[in-house]
Amino acid sequence: MLPFEDDVVAARNIQAAAEIEADSELMIVRDRLLLLDPDGKRFGRVIRETFDQLLSGETTGRYAWEQLRQTEKTHAGSMVEINLHREFDFDDGSDMDYRIEDIEVDCKYSQDFGGWMIPPEAMGHLCLLLCADDSTSTWSGGLIRISEEILNAGKNRDGKRSIKAASRRNICWLWRNSELPENLLLHLDAATREQILLPGRNKGQKRVNQLFRLVHSRRISRSVVRTVAQQYDYMARVREGDRGRARPKLREEGIIILGDYLSHQAVAQALGGPVPGAGEFVAFKIAPAGPQHAGLPQAELDGRYWVVVEPSAQVGPAPRIPEPQGRKEA
């Protein structure tokens, strides 16, 4: 790009920013959405849950977008729009999907950045544009005012049109490349994933045990457990009870599985590892603390101090973790 072209691009960006700031309705909707979700975590969680709904891991064992049928992918946008409606309890729009602060707003989701398809009825209205990438665990969301000038000429058979690449500077980004809750199974290396996703029926407990045996110091969501177990009572595969369940079975191998109870979160924090959030688990292999562990994070369990060790370490049984207190695993 030549120097003078840099100046032209900069000038256009400044003009676009000024036009965004001058759109009072856009500013009102922006401020309301940021008030509802300052860091974008609620939006990110809704998108993650929508992906998990589409994958339906409990019955299919699927964990990747590419495993969806084309008809399922087509419904992703509608499901994102519906789930956001439920999460934030937006008013129904008369012409668009939502009414936010008495302003009509349409919701458009695309798996690919820039792939939003704008219907003719959205002309002149605000659109909430969303996209997400499971491979990078990121998502973005912004607002734009739809006008003839920002749309490409070509239409699909429904009359929908895409936004010009150059007009993406007109998007007022509320959240840009924000964190999308991790799709753990997608991001595991293939060898580990293969050891977990054992083929065949009636192997739900073995798969769940393998999950917590092989994946340590990482947050594991209920959706992952559900996909691995492929059973209606998937949460029972983790809890105390029968000796073959994950917690009592893996305790014999020095592995503890912490959930989102306050007492469990305190142990995770003391061990210096990730703290499980709502509906999450974190597994650690631990050993009694010795002089060689001076300076390392330690948690007191059953009257002794324990430290996290490598998954390959040879250790004795782990202690029983504290009784649940406070927030519960759903």
DOZA-392362 format. One line per field, with one value per residue: x, y, z of N, C-alpha, C in turn; residue in one letter; residue number from 1. Coordinates in steps of 0.02 Angstrom, whole numbers, plus 50000, padded with zeros to 5 digits. Layout:
# DOZA-392362
n.x: X,...
n.y: Y,...
n.z: Z,...
ca.x: X,...
ca.y: Y,...
ca.z: Z,...
c.x: X,...
c.y: Y,...
c.z: Z,...
residu: a,...
num: NUM,...
//
This chain:
# DOZA-392362
n.x: 50042,50028,50097,50005,49888,49877,49845,49719,49644,49654,49586,49458,49426,49420,49312,49212,49209,49164,49036,48977,48979,48891,48770,48638,48545,48614,48716,48643,48594,48714,48769,48675,48688,48820,48807,48728,48814,48964,49094,49071,49052,48931,48870,48967,48954,48824,48839,48929,48849,48750,48819,48848,48721,48684,48779,48743,48803,48776,48695,48754,48894,48970,49089,49138,49117,49124,49070,48936,48779,48731,48605,48590,48690,48637,48536,48600,48612,48479,48461,48558,48506,48382,48423,48497,48394,48321,48417,48441,48317,48259,48144,48017,48041,47953,47974,48103,48216,48234,48185,48270,48291,48183,48216,48226,48312,48404,48465,48609,48700,48855,48957,49074,49185,49121,49024,48890,48719,48607,48438,48310,48215,48285,48340,48394,48385,48461,48586,48639,48787,48864,48995,49093,49232,49276,49396,49494,49443,49373,49262,49160,49068,48963,48885,48791,48728,48612,48623,48598,48720,48819,48805,48836,48801,48753,48629,48554,48440,48340,48342,48435,48583,48761,48881,48988,49165,49244,49157,49153,49219,49125,49066,49024,49115,49079,49127,49277,49359,49342,49349,49294,49213,49309,49311,49343,49366,49388,49509,49601,49746,49755,49788,49765,49629,49579,49605,49513,49384,49322,49264,49100,48957,48891,49005,49018,49055,49189,49243,49223,49302,49427,49435,49454,49567,49664,49659,49714,49718,49641,49494,49343,49193,49017,48957,49059,49079,48954,48955,49059,49014,48890,48767,48610,48613,48734,48806,48812,48915,49027,49018,49032,49002,48964,49109,49168,49147,49204,49263,49288,49359,49471,49532,49606,49715,49779,49716,49614,49450,49382,49237,49114,49081,49098,49191,49269,49318,49401,49502,49557,49606,49703,49792,49846,49800,49687,49526,49373,49230,49053,48964,49076,49223,49383,49526,49659,49818,49888,50009,50080,50150,50323,50492,50554,50458,50449,50391,50299,50125,50008,49884,49780,49724,49632,49709,49841,49967,49960,50023,50019,50064,50153,50058,50111,50176,50217,50112,50030,49864,49746,49678,49508,49405,49343,49178,49037,49001,48907,48891,48823,48858,48775
n.y: 49941,50110,50263,50373,50304,50245,50358,50387,50275,50292,50412,50375,50283,50368,50447,50349,50314,50434,50440,50331,50372,50478,50419,50412,50317,50197,50216,50215,50084,50015,50056,50001,49863,49843,49876,49771,49665,49684,49627,49534,49401,49337,49336,49260,49138,49100,49081,48974,48875,48864,48809,48686,48634,48615,48519,48414,48317,48218,48121,48100,48105,48199,48334,48439,48578,48546,48421,48434,48422,48502,48560,48578,48670,48778,48817,48877,49018,49058,48991,49050,49180,49156,49101,49207,49296,49234,49234,49371,49425,49514,49633,49590,49629,49732,49733,49687,49569,49600,49720,49846,49956,50020,50021,49954,49806,49695,49526,49448,49307,49234,49099,49123,49260,49410,49349,49381,49386,49498,49537,49609,49680,49732,49851,50010,49987,49943,49818,49680,49607,49451,49333,49181,49077,48919,48855,48944,48987,49109,49251,49378,49532,49660,49818,49884,50004,49972,50010,50057,50089,50014,49883,49740,49718,49596,49469,49336,49196,49229,49362,49418,49508,49532,49617,49744,49721,49833,49909,49860,49935,50016,49951,49952,49893,49799,49693,49617,49485,49415,49304,49141,49013,48867,48734,48591,48455,48471,48538,48453,48350,48233,48101,48092,48122,48011,47910,47939,47944,47810,47684,47608,47539,47559,47604,47720,47754,47712,47798,47924,47909,47899,48026,48111,48052,48081,48217,48353,48494,48581,48665,48577,48560,48530,48497,48434,48320,48263,48235,48143,48040,48003,47969,47974,47998,48066,48147,48070,47986,48046,48076,48034,47868,47717,47614,47612,47733,47896,47985,47905,47799,47856,47921,47823,47822,47936,48050,48191,48259,48409,48509,48639,48680,48785,48743,48655,48740,48819,48728,48705,48833,48845,48748,48808,48795,48800,48866,48787,48845,48888,48740,48668,48561,48521,48422,48356,48281,48231,48236,48199,48342,48378,48415,48448,48515,48643,48809,48787,48795,48737,48629,48597,48443,48320,48331,48342,48419,48446,48435,48479,48361,48294,48215,48090,48047,47931,47892,47877,47838,47972,48093,48100,48224,48385,48393,48444,48619,48767,48833,48723,48584,48577
n.z: 50000,49956,50025,50019,50006,50130,50204,50152,50194,50333,50347,50306,50406,50516,50479,50477,50612,50667,50612,50674,50809,50796,50781,50873,50919,50901,50993,51112,51116,51115,51240,51327,51305,51345,51477,51521,51498,51530,51510,51413,51445,51467,51341,51274,51342,51306,51168,51170,51234,51139,51029,51089,51105,50971,50932,51014,51100,51196,51136,51014,51020,50958,50935,50862,50750,50614,50610,50607,50518,50364,50369,50506,50534,50468,50552,50657,50672,50702,50823,50906,50910,50974,51097,51153,51168,51270,51373,51401,51406,51313,51243,51123,50952,50832,50694,50686,50770,50908,51034,51102,51230,51175,51041,50881,50842,50744,50745,50692,50656,50609,50563,50500,50491,50429,50356,50369,50324,50264,50278,50169,50245,50350,50315,50356,50490,50650,50667,50762,50753,50754,50777,50787,50832,50856,50849,50887,51004,51017,51003,50926,50933,50872,50827,50690,50575,50452,50282,50111,50055,50121,50084,49980,49803,49753,49777,49875,49848,49936,49939,50022,50071,50078,50185,50129,50119,50141,50213,50338,50428,50478,50582,50749,50869,51009,51080,51042,50971,51091,51235,51205,51291,51311,51193,51245,51203,51067,51069,51127,51103,50966,51001,51140,51143,51073,51164,51259,51200,51188,51080,51062,51149,51317,51381,51447,51581,51582,51486,51547,51661,51598,51543,51657,51706,51613,51582,51660,51772,51694,51649,51645,51568,51602,51482,51411,51489,51472,51333,51327,51412,51357,51410,51497,51634,51657,51750,51863,51836,51881,52018,52196,52261,52191,52180,52057,51997,51940,52040,52164,52104,52037,52142,52204,52123,52153,52108,52115,52094,52073,52097,52070,52197,52342,52439,52364,52267,52345,52377,52249,52221,52322,52281,52173,52045,51901,51944,51962,51878,51874,51850,51811,51813,51884,51874,51973,51996,52146,52281,52443,52524,52530,52590,52470,52402,52444,52439,52338,52287,52408,52475,52614,52662,52741,52857,52813,52707,52531,52363,52188,52065,51922,51791,51760,51872,52002,52128,52290,52356,52348,52465,52528,52461,52525,52598,52500,52494,52491,52327,52206,52096,51945
ca.x: 50000,50067,50087,49943,49832,49871,49810,49648,49613,49648,49533,49394,49414,49400,49245,49166,49203,49123,48967,48953,48966,48835,48708,48618,48513,48666,48751,48599,48593,48782,48777,48632,48717,48880,48785,48705,48869,49023,49153,49050,49052,48864,48863,49011,48925,48765,48863,48956,48794,48715,48859,48840,48653,48686,48819,48704,48853,48749,48667,48792,48966,49005,49121,49166,49070,49127,49032,48865,48750,48721,48542,48601,48729,48592,48494,48641,48595,48414,48469,48594,48459,48332,48455,48512,48329,48305,48467,48437,48246,48244,48076,48009,48036,47895,48000,48167,48214,48230,48176,48315,48281,48131,48247,48224,48379,48405,48523,48637,48759,48889,49015,49132,49186,49100,48975,48821,48673,48560,48375,48287,48176,48330,48364,48383,48384,48523,48597,48690,48825,48901,49030,49133,49280,49291,49467,49534,49406,49359,49201,49156,49001,48960,48824,48799,48666,48608,48605,48613,48791,48866,48791,48854,48744,48728,48579,48538,48371,48295,48351,48483,48646,48817,48911,49051,49224,49266,49108,49159,49244,49066,49042,49043,49130,49070,49175,49315,49402,49334,49359,49239,49229,49346,49286,49400,49378,49416,49577,49646,49782,49716,49803,49729,49557,49563,49606,49453,49322,49323,49204,49058,48905,48902,49073,49015,49095,49260,49263,49227,49363,49485,49436,49485,49633,49711,49655,49723,49729,49603,49422,49304,49123,48967,48945,49111,49063,48894,48975,49101,48975,48836,48716,48564,48636,48807,48837,48824,48978,49081,49007,49044,48951,48994,49183,49190,49137,49267,49295,49320,49406,49534,49564,49655,49773,49806,49683,49553,49408,49349,49182,49103,49065,49145,49246,49312,49353,49454,49558,49588,49645,49761,49838,49876,49776,49624,49470,49313,49173,48987,48955,49141,49266,49455,49559,49730,49853,49922,50051,50097,50204,50385,50540,50570,50403,50447,50376,50245,50058,49989,49816,49774,49670,49636,49761,49908,49973,49968,50043,50005,50121,50144,50013,50149,50208,50192,50090,49982,49796,49732,49627,49441,49399,49293,49107,49012,48974,48892,48866,48823,48862,48708
ca.y: 50000,50171,50309,50413,50258,50240,50418,50380,50226,50323,50463,50339,50255,50424,50465,50296,50320,50493,50423,50287,50413,50523,50379,50412,50253,50146,50228,50195,50010,49995,50067,49955,49796,49842,49876,49703,49616,49726,49591,49488,49331,49308,49322,49204,49076,49083,49053,48907,48830,48853,48760,48621,48611,48591,48459,48362,48265,48164,48069,48091,48101,48248,48387,48489,48610,48511,48359,48449,48421,48569,48587,48598,48732,48831,48840,48906,49088,49064,48968,49103,49235,49135,49092,49273,49324,49205,49254,49441,49444,49572,49639,49570,49683,49730,49715,49653,49517,49627,49792,49862,50027,50042,50028,49890,49779,49628,49487,49408,49267,49199,49061,49154,49333,49443,49309,49399,49397,49549,49534,49675,49715,49762,49915,50068,49967,49920,49746,49654,49558,49405,49277,49145,49029,48869,48834,48993,49003,49181,49274,49451,49558,49732,49847,49923,50030,49947,50059,50034,50102,49966,49815,49718,49718,49529,49444,49265,49186,49260,49434,49441,49533,49535,49683,49755,49715,49900,49939,49832,49988,50048,49911,49975,49831,49799,49642,49597,49428,49399,49233,49094,48955,48819,48669,48551,48396,48494,48563,48401,48318,48177,48039,48094,48118,47942,47869,47956,47928,47738,47666,47555,47555,47540,47622,47788,47762,47706,47859,47978,47897,47916,48099,48141,48021,48108,48290,48384,48566,48615,48665,48529,48579,48477,48476,48386,48257,48235,48208,48084,47986,47984,47937,48022,48014,48076,48176,48017,47953,48083,48083,47979,47815,47654,47620,47619,47802,47932,48012,47853,47758,47892,47937,47770,47838,48001,48103,48219,48294,48464,48540,48711,48696,48834,48707,48628,48797,48840,48681,48719,48894,48831,48707,48850,48777,48832,48857,48771,48891,48856,48684,48645,48519,48521,48364,48363,48225,48262,48195,48234,48391,48362,48471,48466,48554,48709,48865,48770,48799,48677,48628,48552,48394,48263,48342,48346,48464,48411,48476,48451,48329,48277,48158,48027,48031,47873,47917,47836,47863,48041,48096,48119,48297,48409,48387,48503,48677,48824,48822,48652,48562,48568
ca.z: 50000,49951,50082,50014,50017,50203,50226,50132,50239,50399,50344,50303,50472,50559,50458,50500,50685,50680,50595,50727,50868,50783,50779,50943,50936,50906,51056,51166,51117,51137,51312,51363,51301,51386,51547,51535,51492,51520,51484,51360,51467,51458,51270,51257,51369,51265,51105,51185,51247,51076,50993,51121,51088,50902,50929,51048,51115,51237,51094,50952,51031,50916,50972,50816,50703,50550,50615,50599,50451,50337,50394,50575,50531,50444,50607,50710,50682,50736,50892,50942,50921,51024,51163,51179,51188,51335,51423,51419,51411,51271,51217,51053,50905,50786,50629,50696,50821,50976,51047,51157,51245,51128,50975,50845,50829,50716,50767,50637,50674,50555,50586,50467,50497,50368,50319,50388,50268,50288,50240,50146,50296,50399,50289,50399,50560,50680,50670,50807,50714,50797,50746,50836,50805,50907,50844,50924,51065,51017,50972,50920,50926,50862,50800,50628,50545,50384,50230,50043,50040,50151,50061,49912,49757,49743,49824,49870,49825,49984,49936,50072,50043,50126,50198,50093,50161,50160,50258,50406,50473,50507,50638,50816,50905,51081,51102,50982,50987,51162,51250,51201,51331,51271,51172,51268,51162,51004,51078,51149,51048,50939,51037,51204,51128,51054,51224,51298,51164,51173,51043,51088,51198,51387,51402,51471,51641,51564,51451,51596,51700,51556,51537,51716,51715,51564,51575,51725,51777,51643,51665,51606,51576,51602,51412,51393,51525,51438,51269,51339,51443,51312,51452,51526,51702,51649,51809,51912,51819,51915,52090,52243,52258,52170,52177,51988,51973,51930,52101,52206,52065,52023,52205,52215,52081,52174,52070,52143,52046,52108,52062,52081,52267,52371,52472,52312,52236,52391,52369,52184,52227,52364,52241,52121,51978,51881,51990,51922,51882,51877,51805,51786,51855,51871,51905,51990,52030,52203,52325,52505,52518,52564,52588,52400,52374,52476,52394,52292,52317,52445,52504,52671,52655,52787,52907,52783,52650,52468,52306,52122,52033,51852,51781,51755,51937,52039,52193,52326,52353,52369,52518,52507,52459,52573,52582,52464,52531,52448,52260,52188,52028,51919
c.x: 50044,50051,50021,49882,49822,49832,49735,49612,49603,49592,49464,49376,49390,49329,49194,49155,49158,49049,48936,48934,48905,48768,48684,48585,48564,48703,48709,48599,48661,48788,48735,48662,48780,48863,48763,48763,48935,49083,49135,49046,48984,48852,48904,48983,48865,48788,48891,48900,48755,48753,48848,48771,48653,48723,48784,48748,48827,48724,48709,48867,49005,49035,49147,49113,49067,49086,48957,48843,48737,48657,48549,48640,48684,48551,48534,48621,48530,48421,48507,48546,48408,48363,48476,48448,48311,48353,48455,48365,48232,48170,48075,48007,47974,47918,48065,48161,48201,48208,48216,48312,48235,48159,48249,48296,48372,48468,48545,48701,48788,48948,49079,49129,49169,49046,48902,48779,48615,48497,48352,48251,48220,48355,48344,48385,48455,48526,48652,48724,48868,48936,49075,49177,49301,49365,49513,49502,49394,49291,49201,49083,49002,48895,48839,48730,48666,48585,48625,48688,48838,48857,48816,48792,48712,48681,48575,48465,48320,48301,48400,48549,48699,48842,48977,49110,49246,49219,49110,49188,49186,49037,49069,49053,49120,49119,49211,49365,49402,49338,49293,49257,49256,49305,49342,49416,49409,49490,49625,49686,49746,49727,49766,49654,49537,49562,49544,49390,49323,49259,49164,49008,48927,48974,49076,49058,49170,49285,49270,49289,49425,49491,49473,49553,49685,49712,49657,49736,49698,49529,49385,49230,49078,48954,48997,49096,49003,48912,49016,49059,48923,48783,48673,48588,48711,48840,48852,48889,49037,49077,49029,48988,48985,49070,49208,49181,49202,49300,49326,49371,49473,49569,49617,49719,49803,49774,49620,49516,49367,49294,49173,49076,49118,49204,49294,49351,49410,49514,49594,49631,49708,49814,49870,49853,49714,49569,49408,49258,49108,48983,49020,49176,49339,49485,49632,49756,49895,49962,50064,50155,50264,50432,50556,50516,50397,50436,50321,50178,50039,49920,49814,49713,49682,49695,49832,49907,49991,49987,50024,50069,50104,50097,50048,50180,50175,50175,50043,49912,49791,49681,49559,49435,49343,49222,49084,48985,48960,48866,48873,48834,48791,48701
c.y: 50062,50218,50348,50369,50247,50299,50414,50332,50256,50374,50430,50309,50309,50444,50414,50301,50379,50478,50378,50327,50458,50486,50369,50346,50198,50154,50205,50119,49984,50000,50017,49884,49790,49844,49805,49653,49652,49689,49539,49415,49298,49291,49262,49138,49054,49052,48983,48856,48815,48802,48690,48592,48581,48525,48400,48303,48207,48106,48054,48081,48152,48304,48444,48514,48571,48446,48370,48440,48493,48600,48611,48664,48791,48859,48875,48978,49097,49043,49018,49160,49217,49130,49158,49307,49299,49231,49325,49468,49509,49574,49615,49632,49677,49707,49675,49603,49545,49700,49807,49937,50059,50054,49959,49869,49708,49592,49443,49374,49236,49161,49090,49229,49364,49407,49326,49414,49440,49547,49604,49714,49748,49831,49972,50051,49951,49844,49731,49597,49516,49352,49245,49094,48980,48850,48881,49014,49078,49195,49350,49471,49634,49753,49886,49946,50007,50002,50029,50038,50047,49895,49802,49713,49649,49506,49368,49258,49215,49336,49462,49459,49537,49606,49688,49750,49784,49932,49910,49882,50025,50009,49942,49913,49841,49750,49616,49543,49413,49324,49194,49035,48898,48756,48619,48493,48415,48511,48512,48374,48253,48113,48036,48087,48046,47896,47881,47930,47855,47720,47611,47578,47533,47553,47693,47800,47758,47769,47918,47970,47916,47992,48130,48110,48056,48184,48322,48458,48605,48611,48619,48542,48518,48452,48425,48318,48223,48202,48144,48026,47958,47944,47991,48045,48027,48104,48123,47981,47985,48075,48023,47928,47749,47663,47629,47689,47841,47954,47956,47812,47793,47916,47885,47783,47906,48060,48126,48258,48346,48493,48612,48727,48744,48799,48678,48684,48821,48794,48694,48781,48883,48791,48747,48835,48814,48817,48843,48823,48853,48800,48655,48600,48533,48462,48380,48296,48257,48210,48234,48282,48370,48422,48494,48509,48623,48764,48851,48779,48733,48685,48578,48508,48337,48269,48344,48397,48425,48461,48440,48421,48313,48217,48090,48005,47971,47896,47866,47865,47936,48040,48112,48195,48320,48398,48451,48556,48732,48802,48749,48643,48551,48499
c.z: 50000,50009,50078,50024,50092,50230,50210,50179,50308,50400,50343,50371,50521,50544,50484,50575,50704,50666,50648,50789,50859,50783,50851,50964,50944,50973,51116,51173,51140,51212,51352,51363,51344,51460,51567,51538,51479,51488,51431,51382,51458,51385,51250,51282,51328,51199,51115,51195,51184,51033,51022,51108,51018,50897,50962,51066,51154,51194,51033,50963,50991,50959,50927,50767,50638,50551,50608,50527,50429,50363,50466,50577,50512,50501,50662,50725,50720,50809,50935,50959,50975,51093,51194,51204,51258,51389,51447,51424,51374,51254,51145,51008,50862,50717,50634,50754,50891,50975,51110,51170,51194,51057,50943,50827,50801,50739,50710,50660,50611,50584,50557,50474,50429,50330,50335,50326,50294,50246,50220,50200,50349,50376,50335,50473,50585,50678,50721,50771,50761,50755,50798,50801,50860,50907,50881,50989,51072,50985,50970,50911,50919,50831,50736,50605,50471,50336,50163,50029,50067,50125,49991,49869,49751,49798,49819,49851,49873,49985,49987,50039,50098,50133,50162,50142,50186,50211,50328,50454,50506,50566,50703,50859,50980,51113,51040,51002,51062,51172,51245,51245,51289,51254,51185,51223,51095,51011,51109,51090,51029,50979,51103,51192,51110,51115,51268,51264,51140,51136,51078,51139,51268,51410,51429,51532,51626,51529,51499,51640,51662,51548,51596,51732,51671,51560,51644,51719,51718,51662,51617,51619,51579,51531,51389,51426,51491,51372,51277,51365,51395,51350,51483,51595,51704,51711,51862,51898,51856,51990,52130,52237,52243,52160,52106,51960,51976,51995,52143,52167,52057,52087,52222,52177,52098,52139,52106,52089,52085,52065,52082,52150,52295,52404,52421,52278,52279,52385,52303,52187,52267,52326,52184,52051,51959,51931,51948,51933,51883,51825,51778,51838,51837,51908,51917,52015,52085,52242,52389,52495,52559,52561,52517,52368,52406,52424,52344,52326,52349,52474,52561,52662,52704,52834,52880,52726,52588,52413,52241,52094,51960,51845,51779,51821,51969,52110,52226,52320,52377,52425,52489,52511,52506,52550,52547,52510,52480,52380,52240,52114,52004,51888
residu: m,l,p,f,e,d,d,v,v,a,a,r,n,i,q,a,a,a,e,i,e,a,d,s,e,l,m,i,v,r,d,r,l,l,l,l,d,p,d,g,k,r,f,g,r,v,i,r,e,t,f,d,q,l,l,s,g,e,t,t,g,r,y,a,w,e,q,l,r,q,t,e,k,t,h,a,g,s,m,v,e,i,n,l,h,r,e,f,d,f,d,d,g,s,d,m,d,y,r,i,e,d,i,e,v,d,c,k,y,s,q,d,f,g,g,w,m,i,p,p,e,a,m,g,h,l,c,l,l,l,c,a,d,d,s,t,s,t,w,s,g,g,l,i,r,i,s,e,e,i,l,n,a,g,k,n,r,d,g,k,r,s,i,k,a,a,s,r,r,n,i,c,w,l,w,r,n,s,e,l,p,e,n,l,l,l,h,l,d,a,a,t,r,e,q,i,l,l,p,g,r,n,k,g,q,k,r,v,n,q,l,f,r,l,v,h,s,r,r,i,s,r,s,v,v,r,t,v,a,q,q,y,d,y,m,a,r,v,r,e,g,d,r,g,r,a,r,p,k,l,r,e,e,g,i,i,i,l,g,d,y,l,s,h,q,a,v,a,q,a,l,g,g,p,v,p,g,a,g,e,f,v,a,f,k,i,a,p,a,g,p,q,h,a,g,l,p,q,a,e,l,d,g,r,y,w,v,v,v,e,p,s,a,q,v,g,p,a,p,r,i,p,e,p,q,g,r,k,e,a
num: 1,2,3,4,5,6,7,8,9,10,11,12,13,14,15,16,17,18,19,20,21,22,23,24,25,26,27,28,29,30,31,32,33,34,35,36,37,38,39,40,41,42,43,44,45,46,47,48,49,50,51,52,53,54,55,56,57,58,59,60,61,62,63,64,65,66,67,68,69,70,71,72,73,74,75,76,77,78,79,80,81,82,83,84,85,86,87,88,89,90,91,92,93,94,95,96,97,98,99,100,101,102,103,104,105,106,107,108,109,110,111,112,113,114,115,116,117,118,119,120,121,122,123,124,125,126,127,128,129,130,131,132,133,134,135,136,137,138,139,140,141,142,143,144,145,146,147,148,149,150,151,152,153,154,155,156,157,158,159,160,161,162,163,164,165,166,167,168,169,170,171,172,173,174,175,176,177,178,179,180,181,182,183,184,185,186,187,188,189,190,191,192,193,194,195,196,197,198,199,200,201,202,203,204,205,206,207,208,209,210,211,212,213,214,215,216,217,218,219,220,221,222,223,224,225,226,227,228,229,230,231,232,233,234,235,236,237,238,239,240,241,242,243,244,245,246,247,248,249,250,251,252,253,254,255,256,257,258,259,260,261,262,263,264,265,266,267,268,269,270,271,272,273,274,275,276,277,278,279,280,281,282,283,284,285,286,287,288,289,290,291,292,293,294,295,296,297,298,299,300,301,302,303,304,305,306,307,308,309,310,311,312,313,314,315,316,317,318,319,320,321,322,323,324,325,326,327,328,329,330
//
